[in-house]
C-alpha cells in the first residue's frame, strides 16, 4: 500500500520550503523504498528552490542522504530490505556506450524511479507530481528511488556522516582523486573553500599531494582548510592577484592541478592560468546556464595540459562510496569535520541562510532520529 509521510517541498520559485504530507508508492520493478535517516543541506537544494535548475515545481528537496532499504520492487538484486545505503544520483545503466567502454562514471543513461511521489489529499495542490531533487528527494521520512541509486556501505558509519558522500563531499574528493588525478608529491590549488572545495582539499591530501593551497575570500574558511590539511592559504581579497600568489608558492611554475570549486568564469580563468605548463584545470563548481567562459585560443594551445569538468567527481558510487566509508572508519578520512550541525526539518530555511553566509560546511537534517 502507498504510504503518506512528511517531506519538505519547494512549491514555487523563491518561496520558503514547507513540510507537507506526501504519498510514496510501493516500489515497482527496479525501484526501492528507503527510510531516510539523515540528509545534508546542499547548495543544489537552494538552487532548486530558487528556480536555478529548472521550473518543474513543486520540488521534493534533499539528496545527500543515508538510510535503510524498506522494500524493493520486482527484479531488484542490488539491494534488499534491511540494507544500509547511501543514495546517489548516478544509477548507471551498464549498457550505454560509456558503460560498454568500461567508463560507467560517464554513463549516458543514468536513471531514477519511474513512479512519482505526489502531494497528499488535503493539500492545495493534491495529486501534483513532485520533482525529486537530483532524482532522489530525501528531505522526507521515506523516499522512492531506482534501486541502482542505493549503494550499500558499512553500517558502522553514522548516517549524518555517510550521507554526505551522496553529493558535495564525493564531488570534491572525486575532483581531486578521479578527475584531477592528483598524485604523490603534486602541488594542488583549490579555489573556493565551501563544502565541495574543502572536500577537494581532503581528496588532494588523501592522494598524497605535497603542497595544497586553499584560496578563498573568507578567513574562517581558510582556517578550516588549514585544519583539514591545506599547507598554504591565500586570502584572495587581501592579495589581489591569486594567480600570482599561487605561482609564488609553487616556485614560479603554477600548481600541477588547480580545482575551481566556485564555478564562475572569473574563477575558472584563474584556475586555467594558475596551473603549471601541462598542468590540469578542473571545474567542479556548478555554473549557471547564462555563464560563458572566454579565453584566447592561442593560450589554450600554448599551455598544453588539460581542462576538465568534474561531474559528481567522476565517481562510480558502487566503487567509491564503500571505499571512502572504509577509509573514514579507519580514521584516514575526516568526514566528521564536514558536519557543522544536526537539525530538524523545520530548520532548513535557517540552514540555507547559514550556508549562504559561509557559517557552516554542512547542516544535516536528522529524519526519524535524534539530533
C-alpha positions in Angstrom: 0.0 0.0 0.0 1.2 3.5 -0.7 2.3 5.4 2.4 1.7 9.0 3.5 4.8 10.6 5.1 6.2 14.0 5.9 8.5 15.7 3.5 9.9 19.1 2.6 9.0 20.8 -0.7 9.7 24.0 -2.6 6.2 24.8 -4.0 7.2 27.9 -6.1 10.3 29.9 -7.1 11.8 31.7 -4.1 9.1 30.6 -1.7 10.1 29.2 1.7 10.1 25.5 2.0 7.2 23.7 3.5 6.8 20.4 5.5 3.8 18.6 3.9 2.2 15.2 3.5 3.5 13.2 0.6 2.2 9.9 -1.0 5.1 7.4 -1.5 4.1 4.5 -3.8 5.1 0.9 -3.2 8.3 0.2 -5.2 7.7 -1.1 -8.8 10.1 -3.0 -11.0 13.7 -1.8 -10.5 12.7 0.5 -7.6 13.4 0.7 -3.9 11.8 2.4 -0.9 14.3 3.8 1.6 13.7 5.0 5.1 15.8 8.1 5.3 17.8 8.7 8.5 19.9 11.8 7.6 20.2 14.2 4.7 22.7 17.1 4.2 21.6 20.5 3.2 23.4 21.2 -0.1 23.6 24.4 -2.2 22.0 22.5 -5.0 18.8 22.3 -2.9 18.8 26.1 -2.7 19.3 26.3 -6.5 16.2 24.1 -6.9 14.2 26.4 -4.6 15.3 29.5 -6.4 14.5 28.0 -9.9 18.1 27.9 -10.8 17.9 24.2 -12.1 14.6 24.2 -13.9 11.0 25.2 -13.3 9.4 21.8 -12.6 7.8 22.8 -9.3 6.9 21.5 -6.8 10.3 20.1 -5.9 10.9 17.5 -3.2 14.2 18.7 -1.8 17.2 16.8 -0.4 19.6 14.4 -1.9 22.7 13.9 0.3 21.2 11.0 2.3 21.7 7.7 4.1 19.1 5.3 5.3 17.8 1.8 5.3 16.1 0.0 2.4 12.5 -0.9 3.5 11.2 -2.6 0.3 12.2 -3.4 -3.2 10.3 -4.0 -6.4 10.4 -6.8 -8.9 13.7 -7.7 -10.4 15.9 -5.9 -7.9 19.1 -7.7 -7.0 21.4 -4.8 -6.0 19.9 -4.3 -2.5 17.5 -6.0 -0.1 15.3 -4.8 2.8 17.5 -4.0 5.8 20.5 -2.9 3.8 22.1 0.3 5.0 22.7 2.6 2.0 23.9 5.9 0.8 21.8 7.4 -2.0 23.4 8.5 -5.2 22.1 10.3 -8.3 24.1 8.4 -10.9 22.4 5.0 -11.2 24.4 3.7 -14.2 22.7 1.7 -16.9 25.5 -0.8 -17.6 24.6 -0.8 -21.3 25.3 2.5 -22.9 28.5 3.2 -24.9 30.3 4.7 -21.9 29.5 1.7 -19.8 30.5 -0.6 -22.6 33.9 1.2 -22.8 34.5 0.4 -19.1 33.8 4.0 -18.1 30.5 3.8 -16.3 31.1 7.0 -14.4 30.4 8.7 -17.7 27.1 6.7 -18.1 24.9 8.5 -20.7 21.6 6.8 -19.5 21.5 7.1 -15.7 18.0 6.6 -14.4 15.7 7.3 -11.5 12.5 5.8 -10.1 9.7 5.5 -12.7 6.8 6.2 -10.4 6.2 9.7 -9.0 5.7 10.7 -5.4 2.7 13.1 -5.1 1.2 15.6 -2.7 -1.4 14.0 -0.4 -5.1 14.7 -0.2 -5.9 17.9 1.7 -3.0 19.8 0.1 -3.9 22.8 -2.1 -2.2 21.0 -4.9 -3.3 17.5 -4.0 -2.2 14.9 -6.5 0.5 17.1 -8.0 3.6 15.0 -9.0 6.8 16.0 -7.2 10.1 16.6 -8.9 12.7 15.0 -6.6 16.0 16.9 -6.3 18.6 15.1 -8.4 16.2 12.3 -8.8 16.3 11.5 -5.1 14.2 13.8 -2.9 15.4 12.9 0.6 14.1 15.6 3.0 11.4 13.0 3.7 10.7 10.1 6.0 10.7 7.6 3.2 11.6 8.1 -0.5 11.3 6.1 -3.7 14.4 5.7 -5.9 15.8 3.5 -8.6 17.4 0.5 -6.9 20.7 1.5 -8.6 20.6 4.7 -6.6 21.2 2.8 -3.4 24.8 2.0 -2.6 25.5 -0.4 0.3 28.1 0.8 2.9 29.3 -0.3 6.3 26.5 0.4 8.8 29.1 1.4 11.4 29.2 4.9 9.8 26.7 7.2 11.3 24.0 8.3 8.7 24.8 12.1 9.2 28.4 11.3 8.0 27.7 8.6 5.4 25.0 10.6 3.6 27.4 13.4 2.8 29.1 11.2 0.2 25.8 11.4 -1.8 26.8 14.7 -3.4 29.2 17.5 -2.2 31.9 15.6 -0.4 32.1 13.0 -3.2 32.2 15.7 -5.8 35.1 17.4 -4.1 37.1 14.3 -3.3 36.5 13.0 -6.8 37.5 16.2 -8.4 41.0 15.8 -6.9 41.4 12.0 -7.0 39.4 11.0 -10.1 39.2 14.0 -12.4 42.4 15.8 -11.4 44.3 12.5 -10.9 46.4 14.1 -8.1 49.4 12.1 -7.4 52.1 11.8 -4.7 54.2 14.9 -4.5 51.9 17.0 -6.6 51.0 20.6 -5.9 47.3 21.4 -5.8 45.4 24.7 -5.6 41.7 24.8 -4.7 39.8 28.0 -5.4 36.7 28.3 -3.2 36.6 26.6 0.2 32.9 25.8 0.7 31.9 22.2 1.2 33.0 21.0 -2.2 36.3 22.9 -2.1 37.0 21.6 1.3 36.4 18.1 0.2 38.8 18.7 -2.8 41.5 19.7 -0.2 40.8 16.5 1.7 41.0 14.5 -1.5 44.3 16.1 -2.5 45.8 15.2 0.9 44.4 11.7 0.6 46.1 11.3 -2.8 49.5 12.3 -1.4 49.8 15.9 -2.6 52.9 17.6 -1.2 51.5 21.1 -1.4 47.8 22.0 -1.0 46.9 25.7 -1.5 43.5 26.9 -0.3 42.1 30.1 -1.9 39.1 32.0 -0.6 38.0 35.5 0.5 36.7 34.3 3.9 39.4 33.9 6.6 37.1 31.5 8.5 37.1 29.1 5.6 40.8 29.4 5.2 41.3 28.4 8.8 39.1 25.4 8.3 41.1 24.5 5.2 44.3 24.5 7.2 42.7 22.2 9.8 41.8 19.8 7.0 45.3 19.6 5.6 45.9 22.7 3.4 49.6 23.5 3.6 49.1 27.1 2.4 46.2 29.6 2.3 45.6 32.6 0.1 43.2 35.3 1.1 42.1 36.3 -2.4 40.7 39.6 -1.1 43.9 40.6 0.6 46.5 39.5 -2.0 44.7 41.0 -5.1 46.2 38.6 -7.6 45.6 35.0 -6.6 47.2 33.5 -9.7 50.4 35.3 -9.0 50.3 34.1 -5.3 49.8 30.5 -6.4 52.7 30.8 -8.7 54.9 32.3 -6.0 54.0 29.3 -3.7 55.0 26.8 -6.5 58.4 28.1 -7.3 57.0 30.4 -10.1 55.6 27.5 -12.0 51.9 27.2 -11.1 50.2 24.2 -9.5 50.1 20.7 -11.1 46.3 20.7 -10.5 44.0 23.7 -9.9 40.4 23.0 -8.9 37.7 25.6 -9.3 35.1 24.8 -6.7 33.2 28.1 -7.3 32.1 27.7 -10.9 32.3 31.2 -12.3 34.0 32.4 -15.4 36.5 34.5 -13.5 37.5 31.8 -11.1 37.9 29.2 -13.8 40.1 31.7 -15.7 42.2 32.0 -12.6 42.4 28.2 -12.4 43.4 28.0 -16.0 46.3 30.5 -15.6 47.4 29.3 -12.1 48.3 25.8 -13.3 51.8 24.7 -14.4 52.5 24.3 -18.1 50.9 21.0 -19.0 49.0 21.1 -15.7 45.3 20.4 -15.2 42.5 22.8 -14.5 39.3 21.2 -13.1 35.9 22.7 -13.0 33.7 21.2 -10.2 31.8 24.3 -9.0 28.4 24.4 -10.8 27.9 27.4 -13.2 24.5 28.9 -14.0 23.2 28.5 -17.6 23.9 32.0 -18.7 27.7 31.9 -17.8 30.2 31.8 -20.6 34.0 31.2 -20.4 36.2 33.0 -22.9 39.9 32.7 -23.3 42.2 33.3 -26.3 42.6 30.0 -28.2 46.3 30.6 -28.5 46.6 30.5 -24.7 44.9 27.1 -24.7 47.3 25.9 -27.3 50.3 27.3 -25.6 49.5 25.9 -22.2 49.0 22.3 -23.1 47.8 20.1 -20.3 44.2 19.5 -19.7 41.0 21.5 -19.0 38.4 19.2 -17.4 34.9 19.3 -16.0 34.2 17.1 -13.0 30.6 15.9 -12.8 29.9 14.3 -9.4 33.7 13.9 -9.0 33.7 11.4 -11.9 32.7 8.9 -9.2 31.3 5.4 -9.5 29.2 5.0 -6.4 29.5 1.2 -6.1 33.3 1.6 -6.2 33.9 4.8 -4.3 31.3 5.0 -1.5 32.3 1.8 0.3 36.0 2.6 -0.1 35.6 6.1 1.3 33.5 4.9 4.2 36.2 2.3 5.0 38.8 5.0 5.0 36.6 7.1 7.3 36.2 4.1 9.7 39.9 3.6 9.7 40.5 7.2 10.8 42.1 8.2 7.5 39.3 10.4 6.1 37.9 13.2 8.4 34.3 13.2 7.3 33.1 14.2 10.8 34.6 17.6 10.2 32.1 18.4 7.5 29.1 18.0 9.8 28.7 21.5 11.3 25.3 20.9 12.9 22.5 18.4 13.1 19.0 20.0 12.6 15.3 19.1 12.2 13.2 19.5 9.0 11.7 22.7 10.4 15.2 24.4 10.4 16.0 24.0 6.7 15.4 27.7 5.8 17.8 28.8 8.5 20.3 26.3 7.2 20.1 27.9 3.8 20.9 31.2 5.4 23.9 29.8 7.3 25.2 28.2 4.2 24.8 31.4 2.2 26.8 33.3 4.8 29.5 30.7 5.0 28.8 29.8 8.6 28.6 26.1 8.1 30.2 23.3 5.9 27.1 21.2 6.2 23.9 21.3 8.2 22.5 17.8 8.3 18.8 17.1 8.7 18.1 14.2 11.0 15.0 12.4 10.0 13.3 9.9 12.3 16.1 10.1 14.8 17.7 12.3 17.5 19.5 15.4 16.6 
